[in-house]
Amino acid sequence: MTDALRRLLDALDAVSEEHGEIGDTVVREQMFDTVYAHVVQPHLGAEREVPASFGMFSDAANAAVRAALVAFLADPEVVAVRESATAQERLDAFQNPEVASASGTVYDDYFGHLDALPS
């Protein structure tokens, strides 16, 4: 999932150039909730649509974040991990601290960190 994660981080970096609010807690939490529901625990979010709003300040900014996440969720690397790995393995693959965008951001910069899966 490393290449898919790198592409996601690059896409979010592009959004952040014009929309600094992408780092706001509410935005980060909503983006993580989307990844969690569609990658880490997909059975919990199988019926859930990717939200249209993430708490960004404009419709265009929300659409840019949504497009980046939709592309990530549909990426063949992500689909393969979702179908073949355990929930903990999927979380670990997403929270890979060695994957960075071209400008050096890592998953934690946009999504925060989850220490352990809820029991």
ChimeraX commands (.cxc) that place a marker at each C-alpha (Angstrom):
marker #1 position 0.00,0.00,0.00 radius 0.5
marker #1 position 3.07,2.25,0.10 radius 0.5
marker #1 position 2.66,3.75,-3.38 radius 0.5
marker #1 position -1.05,4.37,-2.85 radius 0.5
marker #1 position -0.37,6.03,0.49 radius 0.5
marker #1 position 2.34,8.20,-1.07 radius 0.5
marker #1 position -0.07,9.30,-3.81 radius 0.5
marker #1 position -2.70,10.13,-1.18 radius 0.5
marker #1 position -0.22,12.20,0.82 radius 0.5
marker #1 position 0.89,14.03,-2.33 radius 0.5
marker #1 position -2.74,14.79,-3.20 radius 0.5
marker #1 position -3.44,16.09,0.30 radius 0.5
marker #1 position -0.27,18.21,0.15 radius 0.5
marker #1 position -1.67,19.81,-2.99 radius 0.5
marker #1 position -4.92,20.59,-1.18 radius 0.5
marker #1 position -3.03,22.00,1.80 radius 0.5
marker #1 position -1.21,24.54,-0.41 radius 0.5
marker #1 position -4.45,26.50,-0.76 radius 0.5
marker #1 position -6.45,25.19,2.18 radius 0.5
marker #1 position -4.53,25.16,5.44 radius 0.5
marker #1 position -7.58,24.06,7.35 radius 0.5
marker #1 position -6.84,20.51,6.21 radius 0.5
marker #1 position -4.73,20.27,9.37 radius 0.5
marker #1 position -7.62,21.19,11.66 radius 0.5
marker #1 position -8.59,18.47,14.13 radius 0.5
marker #1 position -12.15,18.10,12.82 radius 0.5
marker #1 position -10.89,17.58,9.26 radius 0.5
marker #1 position -8.19,15.12,10.32 radius 0.5
marker #1 position -10.69,13.10,12.36 radius 0.5
marker #1 position -13.20,12.91,9.53 radius 0.5
marker #1 position -10.54,11.85,7.03 radius 0.5
marker #1 position -9.29,9.17,9.43 radius 0.5
marker #1 position -12.84,7.96,10.09 radius 0.5
marker #1 position -13.28,7.50,6.35 radius 0.5
marker #1 position -10.07,5.49,6.00 radius 0.5
marker #1 position -10.93,3.47,9.09 radius 0.5
marker #1 position -14.41,2.60,7.80 radius 0.5
marker #1 position -13.27,1.71,4.30 radius 0.5
marker #1 position -9.82,0.19,4.83 radius 0.5
marker #1 position -9.07,-0.78,8.43 radius 0.5
marker #1 position -12.53,-2.11,9.36 radius 0.5
marker #1 position -14.36,-2.23,6.01 radius 0.5
marker #1 position -17.15,-4.46,7.26 radius 0.5
marker #1 position -18.13,-1.63,9.61 radius 0.5
marker #1 position -18.34,0.87,6.77 radius 0.5
marker #1 position -19.39,-1.30,3.86 radius 0.5
marker #1 position -22.62,0.59,3.29 radius 0.5
marker #1 position -21.16,3.98,4.13 radius 0.5
marker #1 position -20.52,6.50,1.39 radius 0.5
marker #1 position -17.43,8.66,1.39 radius 0.5
marker #1 position -18.67,11.92,2.90 radius 0.5
marker #1 position -19.06,15.04,0.79 radius 0.5
marker #1 position -17.87,17.29,3.60 radius 0.5
marker #1 position -14.85,16.99,5.86 radius 0.5
marker #1 position -15.13,20.32,7.63 radius 0.5
marker #1 position -13.12,22.27,5.08 radius 0.5
marker #1 position -14.03,25.94,4.58 radius 0.5
marker #1 position -15.37,25.62,1.03 radius 0.5
marker #1 position -17.20,23.14,-1.17 radius 0.5
marker #1 position -14.22,23.09,-3.53 radius 0.5
marker #1 position -11.83,22.19,-0.70 radius 0.5
marker #1 position -14.18,19.46,0.55 radius 0.5
marker #1 position -14.44,18.10,-3.01 radius 0.5
marker #1 position -10.64,18.03,-3.35 radius 0.5
marker #1 position -10.24,16.08,-0.10 radius 0.5
marker #1 position -13.03,13.71,-1.11 radius 0.5
marker #1 position -11.47,13.12,-4.53 radius 0.5
marker #1 position -8.10,12.29,-2.96 radius 0.5
marker #1 position -9.70,9.81,-0.56 radius 0.5
marker #1 position -11.92,8.21,-3.20 radius 0.5
marker #1 position -8.88,7.68,-5.45 radius 0.5
marker #1 position -6.96,6.15,-2.53 radius 0.5
marker #1 position -9.80,3.83,-1.56 radius 0.5
marker #1 position -10.17,2.59,-5.14 radius 0.5
marker #1 position -6.43,2.11,-5.69 radius 0.5
marker #1 position -5.64,-1.54,-6.55 radius 0.5
marker #1 position -2.96,-1.64,-3.81 radius 0.5
marker #1 position -5.51,-0.61,-1.20 radius 0.5
marker #1 position -8.12,-3.02,-2.52 radius 0.5
marker #1 position -5.60,-5.88,-2.36 radius 0.5
marker #1 position -4.62,-5.09,1.24 radius 0.5
marker #1 position -8.26,-4.68,2.25 radius 0.5
marker #1 position -9.06,-8.12,0.85 radius 0.5
marker #1 position -6.04,-10.04,2.13 radius 0.5
marker #1 position -4.83,-8.57,5.43 radius 0.5
marker #1 position -6.11,-8.51,8.98 radius 0.5
marker #1 position -7.46,-5.28,10.47 radius 0.5
marker #1 position -4.22,-4.73,12.39 radius 0.5
marker #1 position -2.14,-5.34,9.26 radius 0.5
marker #1 position -4.31,-2.86,7.34 radius 0.5
marker #1 position -3.89,-0.26,10.09 radius 0.5
marker #1 position -0.13,-0.85,10.17 radius 0.5
marker #1 position 0.11,-0.54,6.39 radius 0.5
marker #1 position -1.76,2.77,6.49 radius 0.5
marker #1 position 0.22,4.07,9.46 radius 0.5
marker #1 position 3.57,3.37,7.83 radius 0.5
marker #1 position 5.93,6.07,9.13 radius 0.5
marker #1 position 8.42,5.33,6.36 radius 0.5
marker #1 position 6.08,6.49,3.60 radius 0.5
marker #1 position 6.27,10.21,2.94 radius 0.5
marker #1 position 5.00,12.58,0.29 radius 0.5
marker #1 position 7.36,14.40,-2.03 radius 0.5
marker #1 position 7.42,17.27,0.48 radius 0.5
marker #1 position 8.00,14.99,3.46 radius 0.5
marker #1 position 4.58,14.70,5.07 radius 0.5
marker #1 position 3.56,11.38,6.59 radius 0.5
marker #1 position 0.17,9.87,7.43 radius 0.5
marker #1 position 0.22,11.35,10.94 radius 0.5
marker #1 position 0.33,14.88,9.54 radius 0.5
marker #1 position -3.14,14.44,8.04 radius 0.5
marker #1 position -4.73,11.58,9.95 radius 0.5
marker #1 position -3.27,11.39,13.43 radius 0.5
marker #1 position -2.30,8.05,14.92 radius 0.5
marker #1 position -4.29,5.19,16.39 radius 0.5
marker #1 position -2.25,3.18,18.91 radius 0.5
marker #1 position -4.44,0.09,18.86 radius 0.5
marker #1 position -7.67,-1.19,17.41 radius 0.5
marker #1 position -10.66,-1.01,19.75 radius 0.5
marker #1 position -11.48,-4.34,21.35 radius 0.5
marker link #1:1,2 radius 0.2
marker link #1:2,3 radius 0.2
marker link #1:3,4 radius 0.2
marker link #1:4,5 radius 0.2
marker link #1:5,6 radius 0.2
marker link #1:6,7 radius 0.2
marker link #1:7,8 radius 0.2
marker link #1:8,9 radius 0.2
marker link #1:9,10 radius 0.2
marker link #1:10,11 radius 0.2
marker link #1:11,12 radius 0.2
marker link #1:12,13 radius 0.2
marker link #1:13,14 radius 0.2
marker link #1:14,15 radius 0.2
marker link #1:15,16 radius 0.2
marker link #1:16,17 radius 0.2
marker link #1:17,18 radius 0.2
marker link #1:18,19 radius 0.2
marker link #1:19,20 radius 0.2
marker link #1:20,21 radius 0.2
marker link #1:21,22 radius 0.2
marker link #1:22,23 radius 0.2
marker link #1:23,24 radius 0.2
marker link #1:24,25 radius 0.2
marker link #1:25,26 radius 0.2
marker link #1:26,27 radius 0.2
marker link #1:27,28 radius 0.2
marker link #1:28,29 radius 0.2
marker link #1:29,30 radius 0.2
marker link #1:30,31 radius 0.2
marker link #1:31,32 radius 0.2
marker link #1:32,33 radius 0.2
marker link #1:33,34 radius 0.2
marker link #1:34,35 radius 0.2
marker link #1:35,36 radius 0.2
marker link #1:36,37 radius 0.2
marker link #1:37,38 radius 0.2
marker link #1:38,39 radius 0.2
marker link #1:39,40 radius 0.2
marker link #1:40,41 radius 0.2
marker link #1:41,42 radius 0.2
marker link #1:42,43 radius 0.2
marker link #1:43,44 radius 0.2
marker link #1:44,45 radius 0.2
marker link #1:45,46 radius 0.2
marker link #1:46,47 radius 0.2
marker link #1:47,48 radius 0.2
marker link #1:48,49 radius 0.2
marker link #1:49,50 radius 0.2
marker link #1:50,51 radius 0.2
marker link #1:51,52 radius 0.2
marker link #1:52,53 radius 0.2
marker link #1:53,54 radius 0.2
marker link #1:54,55 radius 0.2
marker link #1:55,56 radius 0.2
marker link #1:56,57 radius 0.2
marker link #1:57,58 radius 0.2
marker link #1:58,59 radius 0.2
marker link #1:59,60 radius 0.2
marker link #1:60,61 radius 0.2
marker link #1:61,62 radius 0.2
marker link #1:62,63 radius 0.2
marker link #1:63,64 radius 0.2
marker link #1:64,65 radius 0.2
marker link #1:65,66 radius 0.2
marker link #1:66,67 radius 0.2
marker link #1:67,68 radius 0.2
marker link #1:68,69 radius 0.2
marker link #1:69,70 radius 0.2
marker link #1:70,71 radius 0.2
marker link #1:71,72 radius 0.2
marker link #1:72,73 radius 0.2
marker link #1:73,74 radius 0.2
marker link #1:74,75 radius 0.2
marker link #1:75,76 radius 0.2
marker link #1:76,77 radius 0.2
marker link #1:77,78 radius 0.2
marker link #1:78,79 radius 0.2
marker link #1:79,80 radius 0.2
marker link #1:80,81 radius 0.2
marker link #1:81,82 radius 0.2
marker link #1:82,83 radius 0.2
marker link #1:83,84 radius 0.2
marker link #1:84,85 radius 0.2
marker link #1:85,86 radius 0.2
marker link #1:86,87 radius 0.2
marker link #1:87,88 radius 0.2
marker link #1:88,89 radius 0.2
marker link #1:89,90 radius 0.2
marker link #1:90,91 radius 0.2
marker link #1:91,92 radius 0.2
marker link #1:92,93 radius 0.2
marker link #1:93,94 radius 0.2
marker link #1:94,95 radius 0.2
marker link #1:95,96 radius 0.2
marker link #1:96,97 radius 0.2
marker link #1:97,98 radius 0.2
marker link #1:98,99 radius 0.2
marker link #1:99,100 radius 0.2
marker link #1:100,101 radius 0.2
marker link #1:101,102 radius 0.2
marker link #1:102,103 radius 0.2
marker link #1:103,104 radius 0.2
marker link #1:104,105 radius 0.2
marker link #1:105,106 radius 0.2
marker link #1:106,107 radius 0.2
marker link #1:107,108 radius 0.2
marker link #1:108,109 radius 0.2
marker link #1:109,110 radius 0.2
marker link #1:110,111 radius 0.2
marker link #1:111,112 radius 0.2
marker link #1:112,113 radius 0.2
marker link #1:113,114 radius 0.2
marker link #1:114,115 radius 0.2
marker link #1:115,116 radius 0.2
marker link #1:116,117 radius 0.2
marker link #1:117,118 radius 0.2
marker link #1:118,119 radius 0.2
view
